[in-house]
Structure formats: structure tokens, C-alpha cells
Amino acid sequence: MVELVKFLLEREGHQTFEASDGEEGLECARRERPDLIILDIMMPQMDGFTVSTHLMEREATRNIPIVILTAKGQVRDSFQIFPNVRYFIEKPFEPKDLKNKIGEILGKAPCDL
């Protein structure tokens, strides 16, 4: 899944950073200050809820928009408390939908795959 998302984004000209677990992802976000974070709920070391909480605690990462990409659709309502979560997409997903939503969040017009 990570490779698919990375391929889609890089094909659109986005620079990507990849993390293998929640702690690494949090460190990467603090270091790189990305324009957007795609976050899964279930990750090793630190889950998506905890990562979102830590991102909200710091001024430098508080406003980075987050897209939740997960197979656990029933937890959608749990993320309503996070104002930085802009979109919630369930696996499996249509790549075009994800790409267009990311373009919308980043202020870029959607285009065809």
C-alpha cells in the first residue's frame, strides 16, 4: 500500500517521505514539516491516534493536514476531534479519489490518472 501511494504521489511531482512505524513517522514530520501527511491507524510502535495527538501538541506540526488511509472504517468518528484530519479514506480505495482529494487539500486542481 505504501508503495502504491508513493508511486501515485511521485508521479504527480510530489516529494515523499516514508516511515515504517508511528514513531519514525512522527520524527519525520517534525524534521521535514511536510505539506500533508497520509497516516494509517494501525502502525507498529505508535498508532495513528497517538501520532495525531502528538502532531497536535506542537505548534510546528499542528496545522499539517492529515489524510487517514485505513481498513478500519468504523473508527472514522474517532478522528473528528482532530481538526488537522481533512479526509478519511477506507482501503481498498480508488487511486484517482485519493489523488484528487490530496490535490484539493493542497490547493491543486484534480486531474485524470
N, C-alpha and C positions, 0 to 999 in steps of 0.2 A: 504494500500500500504506500509506503514511504517513497519508494522508487517511482511509482506512478505519479504521485503528487509532485515530486521533484521534477520529473520529466515534463509534466504539463506546465509548471511554472517557469522553468528554464526555457522552454520553447517559446514562451511569451516574453522572454527577455528579463525575467526576474532573477535576481541573485538569491540563492537559497542557502540555508544553514540547516544541518541535520543533527538531531540529538538522539541518542539511543535510550535515554530514560528521562524522567522528570527533572531530576537534579541537574543533569547536563543541559537540558533544555532551559531551565531557569538561569543557569550561569551564562549560557549563550545569549539569552535575551538581555541580560544585564550588560554583557560585554558588547554585543553588536547593535543593540537598540533597533531591531527590525521594524519595518513599516507595518507588518502583520505577522501574527503567529497562528499556525494551524496546530491544534492541540487535540490529542486523543484523551479520553477519560481514563482508560486503563493503560498504565505505563509502569514499568519497573521503578523502584526506588521512591517515586513520588507520583501520586495520581494527578489527573487533570484538575480536580477541585483544589488540591493543595497548591499546585503551580499557579492557578488563577488567583488564589488568595495571596500568595507571595508577590505576584506581579502587582496586585492592587495596593500592597503595603508600601511600595516605593514610588516616589514621585517620578523617577526616570522611566519606569515601565508601566505606570498606572494607565496611561492612555493608549497603549499599543492595542489595536483591535485584535480580537481573537475569533477564530473560526473553530468551532468544535466539530471534529470529524470522528464519529464513533458508531459502534454497533449497538450501543445501549441507549436506544431512543427513549426509553421510559424515564430517563433522568433529565430530560430536556428542561423541565420546570425548575430543577435544582440550580440551573445556571442563570435564572432570571435575577438573582441577587448580584450578579457580576455585570456592572454597566459596560465593561470592556468587551463582553461577549456579544459580537454583532450578528453571528449566524451559527446555526446548528444544523449539521447535515449528517444523515444516517448512512452507514455503509449497508449495502452497496449503494453507490451514488453514480450519477451521470457526470462524467468529467466536464462536460460543457457547462453544467449547472454550477459546479464548484468554480470553474474558471471565470464564469460571468459574475458570480457573486463576489469573488475576490476583486475583479475589475471594478465593480460597483463600490465596494468598500474603499478601494484605493483611488477612486475618482476617475477611473478609466472606462471608456465605453466598451460594452461587451462586443465580442466578435465571434465568428464561427471557428470551430476547430479545424 
